[in-house]
């Protein structure tokens, strides 16, 4: 009966993953980011953040996001979409990406209704242009209500001091039936979020646990992790007004490996 239990999701290293780790490469995949059939290299123990497509340099996590984005948009447009190349050439949807770098941005930047931003700190207001890029605080977005079809964020919300304020803002700017497709660090065996740091009413940082940082090309010191999420997130998002789908993926032919390939699709209802 244990194999029928869906949560908690106990990590398992599959035989295919062990072979890929030993070889350090996959001979061929179909990349849902660039749409090419290509090898995957640089496969490391952290499967989620490695497994680079030789064509577009997308990581496993980026391919996960692209895969769910294409499937989600296909349900909206009733068109077949296998990769971001199909998406870019065959949609008029307004897409907001919460980053202006990396391979997903590079592919989507050719869209006519594409918006992207970075966050440069509290000294700047949302909507300002800093170093040629739009600055947006996810807790206080500058966009109009119901103005965006798709919001994308890839391991961003854990770096926001009040992540559910950000989810409320994303809900506000999404059109009815719009989608926020995102990844976050997610405990697959826990039920409550882990708060690692907070900001008080004066904006002062208070650490609750040992500080944890993720790589950030815009910040040499990295980006501080405030929250690691769990099932509590799905409950909180329902209160906001989202119907949130959790996709636990395993698709080696798309270069999606490992036991923690989890992508969320939050639909505004």
KAFENBEL-V633545 format. One record per residue. RES is the residue in one small letter. OMEGA is omega in whole degrees, -180 to 180 (* if undefined). BURIAL is b if it has 16 or more other ideal C-beta (glycine too) atoms within 10 Angstrom, else e. D_FIRST is the distance of its C-alpha to the first C-alpha in whole Angstrom. Layout:
RES | OMEGA | BURIAL | D_FIRST
RES | OMEGA | BURIAL | D_FIRST
//
This chain:
x | -175 | e | 0
x | -176 | e | 4
x | 179 | e | 5
x | 179 | e | 6
x | -178 | e | 7
x | 177 | e | 11
x | -1 | e | 13
x | 179 | e | 14
x | -177 | b | 14
x | -176 | e | 14
x | 177 | e | 17
x | 175 | e | 17
x | -177 | e | 20
x | -180 | e | 19
x | -180 | e | 22
x | 179 | e | 24
x | -180 | b | 24
x | 178 | e | 25
x | -180 | e | 28
x | 178 | b | 29
x | -179 | b | 30
x | -179 | e | 32
x | -178 | e | 34
x | -178 | e | 34
x | 170 | e | 35
x | -175 | b | 33
x | -177 | e | 36
x | 172 | e | 35
x | 165 | b | 33
x | -174 | b | 34
x | 180 | b | 35
x | 174 | b | 34
x | -174 | b | 37
x | 178 | b | 40
x | 180 | b | 39
x | 168 | e | 40
x | -169 | e | 38
x | 173 | b | 39
x | 173 | e | 37
x | -179 | b | 35
x | 175 | e | 37
x | 178 | e | 37
x | -176 | b | 33
x | -177 | e | 32
x | 175 | e | 30
x | -175 | e | 29
x | -176 | b | 28
x | -175 | b | 28
x | 179 | b | 32
x | 179 | b | 33
x | -173 | b | 33
x | 172 | b | 36
x | -177 | b | 37
x | -179 | e | 41
x | -173 | b | 42
x | 180 | b | 42
x | 176 | e | 40
x | 175 | b | 37
x | 176 | b | 34
x | -178 | b | 31
x | 180 | b | 30
x | 177 | b | 33
x | 176 | b | 32
x | -179 | b | 29
x | -179 | b | 31
x | -179 | b | 33
x | -179 | b | 30
x | 177 | b | 29
x | -179 | b | 33
x | 179 | b | 34
x | -179 | b | 31
x | -179 | b | 32
x | 178 | b | 35
x | 178 | e | 35
x | 179 | e | 33
x | -172 | b | 36
x | -176 | e | 39
x | 178 | e | 37
x | 180 | e | 38
x | 180 | e | 37
x | -179 | b | 36
x | -175 | b | 35
x | -178 | b | 36
x | 177 | b | 39
x | 176 | b | 42
x | -177 | b | 41
x | -177 | b | 40
x | -173 | b | 44
x | -169 | e | 46
x | 177 | e | 44
x | 175 | b | 44
x | -178 | e | 46
x | 175 | b | 44
x | -176 | b | 45
x | 175 | b | 42
x | 178 | b | 43
x | -175 | b | 41
x | 172 | b | 41
x | -177 | b | 43
x | -178 | b | 46
x | 175 | e | 45
x | -165 | b | 42
x | 178 | b | 41
x | 175 | b | 40
x | -178 | b | 43
x | -179 | b | 45
x | -177 | b | 43
x | -174 | b | 44
x | 178 | e | 47
x | -180 | e | 49
x | 180 | b | 47
x | -179 | e | 50
x | -176 | e | 48
x | 177 | b | 47
x | 176 | b | 47
x | -179 | b | 46
x | 167 | b | 46
x | 176 | b | 46
x | -175 | b | 47
x | 176 | b | 50
x | -175 | e | 50
x | 179 | e | 51
x | 179 | e | 55
x | 178 | e | 54
x | 173 | e | 53
x | -179 | b | 51
x | 176 | e | 53
x | 175 | e | 55
x | -177 | e | 55
x | -180 | e | 55
x | 178 | e | 56
x | -179 | e | 56
x | 178 | b | 52
x | 175 | b | 51
x | 177 | b | 50
x | 170 | b | 47
x | -176 | b | 46
x | 178 | b | 42
x | -178 | b | 43
x | -175 | e | 46
x | -178 | b | 46
x | -174 | e | 50
x | 178 | b | 49
x | 174 | e | 49
x | 172 | e | 47
x | -176 | e | 45
x | -172 | e | 46
x | 179 | b | 43
x | -175 | b | 41
x | 170 | b | 39
x | 178 | b | 38
x | 171 | b | 37
x | -176 | b | 36
x | -178 | b | 34
x | 180 | b | 33
x | -171 | b | 36
x | 179 | b | 35
x | -179 | b | 34
x | -180 | b | 38
x | -176 | b | 39
x | 179 | b | 40
x | -171 | e | 39
x | -178 | b | 36
x | 168 | b | 36
x | 177 | e | 40
x | 178 | b | 39
x | 178 | b | 36
x | 178 | b | 39
x | 178 | b | 41
x | 176 | b | 39
x | -178 | b | 38
x | -173 | b | 42
x | 178 | b | 43
x | 171 | b | 41
x | 174 | e | 42
x | -176 | e | 40
x | 173 | e | 37
x | -173 | b | 37
x | 167 | b | 35
x | -180 | b | 34
x | -169 | b | 32
x | 169 | b | 31
x | 173 | b | 30
x | 169 | b | 30
x | -170 | b | 28
x | 176 | b | 25
x | -176 | b | 23
x | -179 | b | 19
x | -178 | e | 18
x | -178 | e | 21
x | -179 | e | 22
x | 176 | e | 25
x | 174 | b | 28
x | 176 | b | 30
x | -176 | e | 34
x | 179 | b | 35
x | 178 | b | 39
x | 170 | e | 41
x | -180 | e | 44
x | -175 | e | 46
x | 177 | e | 49
x | -180 | e | 51
x | -180 | e | 49
x | -179 | e | 49
x | 173 | e | 46
x | -180 | e | 44
x | 178 | e | 41
x | 176 | e | 39
x | 177 | e | 37
x | -177 | e | 38
x | 179 | e | 39
x | -177 | b | 37
x | 173 | e | 39
x | 179 | e | 38
x | 179 | e | 40
x | -178 | e | 43
x | -178 | e | 45
x | -177 | e | 47
x | -178 | e | 47
x | -179 | e | 48
x | -178 | e | 46
x | -179 | e | 43
x | -179 | b | 41
x | 176 | b | 40
x | 177 | b | 37
x | -172 | b | 37
x | 165 | b | 33
x | -165 | b | 30
x | 180 | b | 27
x | 179 | b | 24
x | 177 | b | 22
x | -179 | b | 26
x | -178 | b | 27
x | 178 | b | 26
x | -179 | e | 27
x | -179 | b | 30
x | 174 | b | 31
x | 178 | e | 30
x | -180 | e | 33
x | -180 | b | 35
x | 177 | e | 34
x | 162 | b | 32
x | -169 | e | 29
x | 176 | b | 27
x | 176 | e | 24
x | 179 | b | 22
x | 176 | e | 22
x | -170 | e | 20
x | 167 | b | 21
x | -174 | e | 21
x | -177 | e | 24
x | -178 | b | 26
x | 173 | e | 29
x | -178 | b | 30
x | 180 | b | 30
x | -174 | b | 27
x | 173 | b | 25
x | -176 | b | 23
x | -175 | b | 20
x | 177 | b | 22
x | -175 | b | 23
x | 177 | b | 23
x | -179 | b | 26
x | 174 | b | 27
x | -179 | b | 29
x | -176 | b | 30
x | 179 | b | 32
x | -179 | b | 35
x | * | e | 35
//
